[in-house]
Amino acid sequence: MQIKINGKPEEIQAATVLDVLKVKNIEPRMVAVELNESMVDRESLDTTPIREGDHLEFLFYMGGGR
């Protein structure tokens, strides 16, 4: 199916948000996920379906500072 990930169109075979994270080799604990402009609770990643034309944004946690 065709979806957008961080603004870029991608063809991906996945049923849930967690499936997309696995395909992209992204650790679920290290990212916040927005689906169609709504945040997805981490506990719901495996039950939130992905549909044709959906927009996913992955917001990565980064450490740093002094």
C-alpha positions as protocol buffer text, in pm:
chain_id: "A"
residue {
  index: 1
  type: MET
  ca { x: 0 y: 0 z: 0 }
}
residue {
  index: 2
  type: GLN
  ca { x: 108 y: 360 z: -55 }
}
residue {
  index: 3
  type: ILE
  ca { x: 153 y: 579 z: 255 }
}
residue {
  index: 4
  type: LYS
  ca { x: 364 y: 884 z: 343 }
}
residue {
  index: 5
  type: ILE
  ca { x: 636 y: 852 z: 605 }
}
residue {
  index: 6
  type: ASN
  ca { x: 786 y: 1180 z: 725 }
}
residue {
  index: 7
  type: GLY
  ca { x: 647 y: 1348 z: 414 }
}
residue {
  index: 8
  type: LYS
  ca { x: 786 y: 1098 z: 162 }
}
residue {
  index: 9
  type: PRO
  ca { x: 566 y: 853 z: -29 }
}
residue {
  index: 10
  type: GLU
  ca { x: 654 y: 488 z: 33 }
}
residue {
  index: 11
  type: GLU
  ca { x: 516 y: 154 z: -78 }
}
residue {
  index: 12
  type: ILE
  ca { x: 496 y: -67 z: 230 }
}
residue {
  index: 13
  type: GLN
  ca { x: 333 y: -393 z: 334 }
}
residue {
  index: 14
  type: ALA
  ca { x: 210 y: -343 z: 690 }
}
residue {
  index: 15
  type: ALA
  ca { x: -115 y: -377 z: 881 }
}
residue {
  index: 16
  type: THR
  ca { x: -35 y: -173 z: 1193 }
}
residue {
  index: 17
  type: VAL
  ca { x: 189 y: 112 z: 1303 }
}
residue {
  index: 18
  type: LEU
  ca { x: 410 y: -140 z: 1485 }
}
residue {
  index: 19
  type: ASP
  ca { x: 447 y: -337 z: 1161 }
}
residue {
  index: 20
  type: VAL
  ca { x: 576 y: -22 z: 988 }
}
residue {
  index: 21
  type: LEU
  ca { x: 827 y: 37 z: 1270 }
}
residue {
  index: 22
  type: LYS
  ca { x: 951 y: -321 z: 1235 }
}
residue {
  index: 23
  type: VAL
  ca { x: 986 y: -294 z: 855 }
}
residue {
  index: 24
  type: LYS
  ca { x: 1182 y: 30 z: 898 }
}
residue {
  index: 25
  type: ASN
  ca { x: 1397 y: -119 z: 1181 }
}
residue {
  index: 26
  type: ILE
  ca { x: 1286 y: 150 z: 1427 }
}
residue {
  index: 27
  type: GLU
  ca { x: 1285 y: 74 z: 1799 }
}
residue {
  index: 28
  type: PRO
  ca { x: 933 y: 167 z: 1925 }
}
residue {
  index: 29
  type: ARG
  ca { x: 1068 y: 298 z: 2256 }
}
residue {
  index: 30
  type: MET
  ca { x: 1288 y: 553 z: 2075 }
}
residue {
  index: 31
  type: VAL
  ca { x: 1019 y: 724 z: 1867 }
}
residue {
  index: 32
  type: ALA
  ca { x: 691 y: 908 z: 1904 }
}
residue {
  index: 33
  type: VAL
  ca { x: 444 y: 838 z: 1623 }
}
residue {
  index: 34
  type: GLU
  ca { x: 188 y: 1068 z: 1466 }
}
residue {
  index: 35
  type: LEU
  ca { x: -73 y: 917 z: 1234 }
}
residue {
  index: 36
  type: ASN
  ca { x: -272 y: 1162 z: 1022 }
}
residue {
  index: 37
  type: GLU
  ca { x: -186 y: 1448 z: 1261 }
}
residue {
  index: 38
  type: SER
  ca { x: -287 y: 1256 z: 1578 }
}
residue {
  index: 39
  type: MET
  ca { x: -39 y: 1111 z: 1827 }
}
residue {
  index: 40
  type: VAL
  ca { x: -52 y: 733 z: 1870 }
}
residue {
  index: 41
  type: ASP
  ca { x: -13 y: 601 z: 2226 }
}
residue {
  index: 42
  type: ARG
  ca { x: 282 y: 365 z: 2256 }
}
residue {
  index: 43
  type: GLU
  ca { x: 49 y: 99 z: 2401 }
}
residue {
  index: 44
  type: SER
  ca { x: -163 y: 117 z: 2083 }
}
residue {
  index: 45
  type: LEU
  ca { x: 112 y: 79 z: 1821 }
}
residue {
  index: 46
  type: ASP
  ca { x: 30 y: -289 z: 1765 }
}
residue {
  index: 47
  type: THR
  ca { x: -346 y: -231 z: 1732 }
}
residue {
  index: 48
  type: THR
  ca { x: -353 y: 93 z: 1529 }
}
residue {
  index: 49
  type: PRO
  ca { x: -423 y: 2 z: 1165 }
}
residue {
  index: 50
  type: ILE
  ca { x: -251 y: 158 z: 866 }
}
residue {
  index: 51
  type: ARG
  ca { x: -460 y: 234 z: 558 }
}
residue {
  index: 52
  type: GLU
  ca { x: -384 y: 339 z: 202 }
}
residue {
  index: 53
  type: GLY
  ca { x: -295 y: 710 z: 189 }
}
residue {
  index: 54
  type: ASP
  ca { x: -218 y: 747 z: 562 }
}
residue {
  index: 55
  type: HIS
  ca { x: 48 y: 993 z: 675 }
}
residue {
  index: 56
  type: LEU
  ca { x: 295 y: 880 z: 943 }
}
residue {
  index: 57
  type: GLU
  ca { x: 545 y: 1106 z: 1117 }
}
residue {
  index: 58
  type: PHE
  ca { x: 821 y: 958 z: 1331 }
}
residue {
  index: 59
  type: LEU
  ca { x: 962 y: 1190 z: 1595 }
}
residue {
  index: 60
  type: PHE
  ca { x: 1291 y: 1056 z: 1726 }
}
residue {
  index: 61
  type: TYR
  ca { x: 1419 y: 1116 z: 2077 }
}
residue {
  index: 62
  type: MET
  ca { x: 1769 y: 1259 z: 2089 }
}
residue {
  index: 63
  type: GLY
  ca { x: 1993 y: 1311 z: 2388 }
}
residue {
  index: 64
  type: GLY
  ca { x: 2254 y: 1573 z: 2421 }
}
residue {
  index: 65
  type: GLY
  ca { x: 2358 y: 1886 z: 2597 }
}
residue {
  index: 66
  type: ARG
  ca { x: 2622 y: 1951 z: 2855 }
}
